[in-house]
Amino acid sequence: MADTRRNLAHIFAADLILRWVYQMAKTPLLPLFAAVLGASEMMTGLIVAVSTFTGMILKPLFGMLSDRWGRRIWLLVALCLFTTVPFLYQLVSTPQELFWLRLVHGFATAILGPVSLAYVANLGDQDRATRLAVFGMARAIAGLGAPLCAGLALVYLDIQSVLTLTGFLSLVAAIPIVLLDEKPANRPAAGYSLSRQALSALINSIGTAAIWLAGFLELIANLVTYAIRAFLPLFILSQENGTILQAGLFFSLQEAAHIVLRPIGGRLADRWGFGLIIWSGLLIMAAGLALLPVLPGFAVLVAALLTGAAQALIFPASVALLVEGTKPRHRGAGMGFYGALRNTGKVVGPVLAGLLLTRFDFASVFITSSLIIATAVLIGGAITMARRRS
């Protein structure tokens, strides 16, 4: 147990450092840098989104490679990318160059995501959801604090200097990564080639219901969450007496609730079952969406608390559900497929919401999304109960 806690602390520290500096480079530095280079609105959107597309495509590959050669070596590869790529921003002079550099930078998180999750999943079977919940706090804390840190750095330094600074800061993560214990990798049998392992991992991932279920649930949750992030400020400003302050408080309160309640969500999932907690979280998210158009003024912050609590319930339980249903030798590949589905929700959410808003108002989109989630919960719950009875 002591070794598990020590390794969890090390991987948590490494993930927090690397995600913190990566988020500094992304928000708000990236769109500002693109604007300085003269990028159009469409090109700026592509520059911001390209690293997410990288993850959608490559996460399964890097997860599978970590199954074969071990987790720590690939965490060190990711560290090399996190530390070296930021120095190349000094050489960028056009939006097109920035686009391609962001594509390369996206390799770092495409490795870090599935490999670190697989490492945490393999630390033990006891209290798995709680452990994953605690580990996931690193990502949430970085998302909350890194943009403010980047904004403060811009007071004293120019954009490219801050980007270079993130490369130096990434080096700190080398300490906890080197201190990680690495159990012998689940290496393939003699004569089991890389291509055969890749095919085996692909077949296993496609045929594992837990991967698709967990990934689909996170896809839905991220689809809604990122759609809210993209359009909620516009919705609040369209309301009577709506202010930017309300929008800022909404996101801060939502993320704070997510961070604080994650360990509780993981503990509940370990105690009461992953499925029950996931369905409960989705119902809470549906309730938060339904309340968005009807709560006046600062009362809209109630919806922020509900959606943050929903994330705290859904995300740890869905990952634990995936781990439980995945073979240990293909756990990295499974995490990669899961991460690709999760990234799909991040990309599709704002785009789909934008398309719907060309035909419907904000209230209709939010309420419709709420009804879709509630219907999915009812259908999923009915299928789960039917399987248990049979």
C-alpha positions in Angstrom: 0.0 0.0 0.0 2.9 2.4 0.8 4.5 1.7 -2.6 1.1 2.3 -4.3 0.7 5.7 -2.5 4.3 6.7 -3.3 4.0 5.8 -7.0 0.6 7.6 -7.2 2.2 10.7 -5.7 5.0 10.6 -8.2 2.8 10.1 -11.3 0.4 12.8 -9.9 3.3 15.3 -9.6 4.6 14.5 -13.1 1.1 14.8 -14.7 0.4 18.0 -12.8 3.6 19.7 -13.9 3.4 18.6 -17.5 -0.2 19.5 -17.9 0.2 22.8 -16.2 3.0 24.0 -18.5 1.1 22.6 -21.5 -2.0 24.5 -20.6 0.1 27.6 -20.1 1.3 27.3 -23.7 -2.3 26.7 -24.9 -4.5 29.1 -23.0 -4.3 32.1 -23.5 -0.9 32.1 -25.2 -1.8 30.1 -28.3 -4.6 32.2 -29.7 -2.7 35.4 -28.8 0.4 34.2 -30.6 -1.7 33.2 -33.6 -3.2 36.7 -33.7 0.2 38.3 -33.6 1.3 36.2 -36.6 -1.8 37.4 -38.5 -3.8 34.2 -38.5 -7.5 34.4 -39.5 -10.3 33.3 -37.2 -10.5 29.9 -39.0 -6.8 29.4 -39.0 -6.7 30.2 -35.3 -9.4 27.6 -34.6 -7.4 25.0 -36.5 -4.2 25.9 -34.6 -6.0 25.5 -31.3 -7.7 22.2 -32.2 -4.9 20.4 -34.1 -3.3 19.0 -31.0 -6.6 17.4 -30.0 -6.9 15.7 -33.4 -3.4 14.4 -32.8 -4.6 12.7 -29.7 -7.6 11.3 -31.4 -5.4 9.5 -33.9 -2.3 8.5 -32.0 -3.4 7.7 -28.4 -4.2 4.1 -29.2 -0.8 3.6 -30.8 1.2 5.0 -27.9 -0.9 3.2 -25.4 -0.2 -0.1 -27.2 3.5 0.6 -27.4 3.6 1.2 -23.6 2.0 -2.2 -23.2 4.9 -3.7 -25.0 7.9 -1.7 -23.7 6.7 -0.3 -20.4 5.2 2.9 -19.1 8.2 4.8 -17.8 10.1 4.8 -21.1 7.2 6.4 -22.9 6.7 8.9 -20.1 10.3 9.9 -20.6 9.7 10.2 -24.4 6.7 12.5 -23.6 8.9 14.5 -21.3 11.5 15.1 -24.1 8.7 16.5 -26.3 7.3 18.7 -23.5 10.8 20.1 -22.9 12.2 20.6 -26.4 9.2 21.7 -28.5 8.6 24.9 -26.6 12.0 26.2 -27.6 11.0 25.9 -31.3 8.3 28.5 -30.9 11.1 31.1 -31.2 11.6 30.0 -34.8 7.9 30.4 -35.8 7.1 33.3 -38.1 3.9 32.3 -39.9 0.5 30.8 -38.9 1.2 27.8 -41.0 4.5 27.1 -39.1 2.6 27.5 -35.9 0.0 24.9 -37.0 2.6 22.3 -37.8 4.5 22.9 -34.6 1.3 22.5 -32.6 0.7 19.2 -34.4 4.1 18.0 -33.2 3.5 19.4 -29.7 0.3 17.4 -29.6 2.4 14.2 -29.6 3.4 14.9 -26.0 -0.1 14.7 -24.6 -1.0 11.9 -27.0 1.6 9.9 -25.1 1.1 11.3 -21.6 -2.7 10.7 -21.5 -3.1 6.9 -22.1 0.3 5.9 -20.6 -0.1 7.7 -17.3 -3.7 6.4 -17.0 -2.6 2.9 -17.7 0.2 3.2 -15.1 -2.3 4.4 -12.4 -4.7 1.6 -13.4 -2.1 -1.0 -12.9 -1.1 0.1 -9.4 -3.7 -2.3 -7.9 -7.3 -3.4 -7.9 -8.3 -2.1 -4.5 -10.0 1.4 -4.4 -9.3 1.8 -8.1 -11.9 4.4 -8.8 -10.7 6.5 -5.9 -7.1 6.3 -7.0 -8.1 7.3 -10.6 -10.2 10.2 -9.2 -7.3 11.5 -7.2 -5.0 11.2 -10.2 -7.5 13.0 -12.4 -7.4 16.0 -10.1 -4.0 16.9 -11.6 -5.6 17.6 -15.0 -8.4 19.6 -13.4 -6.0 21.7 -11.2 -3.8 22.5 -14.2 -6.8 23.6 -16.3 -7.9 25.9 -13.5 -4.6 27.5 -12.5 -2.4 27.4 -15.6 -4.3 30.1 -17.7 -4.0 32.5 -14.8 -0.3 31.7 -14.4 0.3 32.3 -18.1 -1.6 35.6 -17.9 0.6 36.8 -15.1 3.7 35.8 -16.9 2.6 37.9 -19.9 2.8 41.0 -17.7 6.6 40.6 -17.6 7.5 38.6 -20.7 6.6 38.4 -24.4 4.6 35.5 -25.7 7.5 33.5 -27.2 9.6 34.0 -24.0 6.7 32.5 -21.9 6.5 29.6 -24.3 10.2 29.0 -23.9 9.8 29.2 -20.1 7.3 26.3 -20.2 10.1 24.1 -21.7 12.4 24.8 -18.8 9.6 24.2 -16.3 8.8 20.9 -17.9 12.2 19.6 -16.8 11.0 19.5 -13.2 8.8 16.6 -14.1 11.9 14.4 -14.7 12.3 14.0 -11.0 9.0 12.2 -10.2 9.1 10.2 -13.5 12.6 8.8 -12.7 11.4 7.9 -9.2 8.5 5.8 -10.5 8.6 2.0 -9.9 8.1 0.0 -13.1 6.9 -3.5 -12.8 8.0 -5.8 -15.6 6.0 -5.1 -18.7 3.5 -7.6 -20.0 5.7 -8.5 -22.8 4.4 -10.6 -25.7 5.4 -14.2 -26.0 8.6 -15.2 -27.9 8.2 -14.6 -31.6 5.2 -12.3 -31.0 6.0 -9.4 -33.3 5.1 -5.8 -33.0 2.6 -6.1 -35.9 0.9 -9.1 -34.3 0.7 -7.3 -30.9 -0.8 -4.2 -32.6 -3.4 -6.4 -34.4 -4.2 -8.2 -31.1 -4.6 -4.9 -29.3 -6.9 -3.6 -32.0 -9.1 -6.6 -32.0 -9.2 -6.7 -28.2 -10.1 -3.0 -27.9 -12.8 -3.1 -30.6 -14.3 -6.2 -29.0 -14.2 -4.9 -25.4 -17.6 -3.5 -24.4 -16.2 -1.7 -21.4 -14.0 0.5 -23.6 -16.8 1.5 -25.9 -19.2 2.2 -22.9 -16.7 4.2 -20.9 -15.5 6.1 -24.0 -19.1 6.8 -25.2 -20.1 8.1 -21.7 -17.1 10.4 -21.6 -17.8 11.4 -25.2 -21.3 12.5 -24.2 -20.0 14.3 -21.0 -17.2 16.1 -22.8 -19.5 16.9 -25.8 -21.9 18.8 -23.4 -19.1 20.2 -21.2 -17.1 21.7 -24.1 -20.2 23.0 -25.8 -21.0 24.9 -22.6 -17.5 26.2 -22.4 -17.7 27.5 -26.0 -21.2 29.2 -25.8 -22.2 29.8 -22.2 -20.6 33.2 -22.1 -22.6 34.3 -25.1 -25.8 32.8 -23.6 -25.3 34.7 -20.3 -24.6 38.0 -22.1 -27.8 37.5 -24.1 -29.8 37.3 -20.8 -31.2 40.4 -19.1 -28.5 41.8 -16.7 -26.1 39.0 -17.8 -22.4 39.9 -17.2 -19.0 38.6 -18.0 -18.5 38.2 -14.2 -21.3 35.6 -14.1 -19.7 33.6 -16.9 -16.3 33.7 -15.2 -17.8 32.6 -11.9 -19.7 29.8 -13.6 -16.6 28.2 -15.0 -14.5 28.7 -11.8 -17.3 27.3 -9.6 -17.9 24.4 -12.0 -14.2 23.4 -12.0 -13.9 23.9 -8.3 -16.8 21.6 -7.7 -15.3 19.0 -10.0 -11.9 19.1 -8.3 -13.2 19.0 -4.7 -15.8 16.3 -5.4 -13.7 13.9 -7.5 -12.3 11.9 -4.6 -15.8 11.5 -3.2 -17.1 10.4 -6.6 -14.3 7.8 -6.8 -15.0 6.5 -3.3 -18.7 6.2 -4.0 -18.0 4.3 -7.2 -15.8 1.9 -5.4 -18.4 1.3 -2.7 -21.7 1.3 -4.7 -20.6 0.3 -8.2 -19.4 2.1 -11.3 -22.6 1.9 -13.3 -24.8 3.4 -10.6 -22.5 6.4 -10.1 -22.1 7.0 -13.8 -25.9 7.0 -14.4 -26.4 9.2 -11.4 -23.8 11.7 -12.7 -25.4 11.9 -16.1 -28.8 12.6 -14.5 -27.2 15.4 -12.5 -25.7 16.8 -15.6 -29.0 16.6 -17.4 -30.6 18.5 -14.5 -27.9 21.2 -14.7 -28.5 21.7 -18.4 -32.2 21.9 -18.0 -31.8 24.6 -15.3 -29.4 26.8 -17.3 -32.2 28.6 -19.3 -34.6 29.1 -16.4 -32.3 30.3 -13.5 -32.1 34.1 -13.3 -29.0 36.1 -12.7 -26.4 34.6 -10.4 -28.7 31.7 -9.6 -27.3 30.2 -12.8 -24.3 29.2 -10.6 -26.5 26.4 -9.2 -26.2 24.8 -12.7 -22.4 25.2 -12.4 -22.3 23.3 -9.2 -24.5 20.5 -10.7 -22.4 20.1 -13.8 -19.2 20.1 -11.8 -20.5 17.5 -9.5 -21.7 15.4 -12.5 -18.1 15.4 -13.9 -16.8 14.3 -10.5 -19.1 11.3 -10.5 -18.8 10.3 -14.2 -15.1 10.6 -15.0 -13.5 8.4 -12.3 -16.2 5.8 -12.5 -16.1 5.5 -16.3 -12.3 5.0 -16.3 -12.5 2.4 -13.5 -15.2 0.6 -15.5 -12.9 0.5 -18.5 -10.0 -0.8 -16.4 -12.2 -3.6 -14.9 -13.2 -4.8 -18.4 -9.8 -4.6 -20.1 -7.2 -7.3 -20.2 -4.0 -6.1 -18.3 -1.7 -6.8 -21.3 -3.8 -4.5 -23.5 -4.6 -1.8 -20.8 -2.5 0.9 -22.4 -4.1 0.3 -25.8 -7.6 0.4 -24.2 -6.8 3.7 -22.5 -5.7 5.0 -25.9 -9.0 4.1 -27.6 -10.8 5.6 -24.6 -8.8 8.8 -24.9 -9.5 9.0 -28.6 -13.3 8.8 -27.9 -13.0 11.4 -25.2 -11.1 13.8 -27.5 -13.9 13.3 -30.1 -16.4 14.8 -27.6 -14.1 17.8 -27.0 -14.0 18.5 -30.8 -17.5 17.6 -31.8 -19.3 19.4 -28.8 -18.6 23.0 -29.8 -19.1 22.3 -33.5 -22.4 20.5 -33.0 -23.6 23.2 -30.6 -22.7 25.9 -33.1 -24.6 24.1 -35.9 -27.7 23.8 -33.7 -27.5 27.4 -32.7 -27.8 28.4 -36.3 -31.4 27.0 -36.2 -32.4 27.2 -32.5 -32.0 29.5 -29.5 -29.8 28.7 -26.5 -32.6 27.5 -24.3 -33.8 25.0 -26.9 -30.3 23.6 -27.3 -29.6 23.2 -23.6 -33.0 21.6 -22.8 -32.8 19.3 -25.8 -29.3 18.2 -24.7 -30.7 17.5 -21.2 -33.5 15.4 -22.6 -31.1 13.4 -24.8 -28.8 12.6 -21.8 -31.8 11.7 -19.6 -33.1 9.4 -22.3 -29.7 7.7 -22.7 -29.6 7.2 -18.9 -33.0 5.5 -18.9 -32.2 3.3 -21.8 -28.8 2.4 -20.4 -30.2 1.7 -16.9 -32.9 -0.5 -18.4 -30.4 -2.5 -20.4 -28.2 -2.9 -17.3 -31.1 -4.1 -15.2 -32.2 -6.6 -17.9 -28.7 -8.1 -18.1 -28.5 -8.5 -14.3 -31.9 -10.3 -14.3 -30.8 -12.7 -17.1 
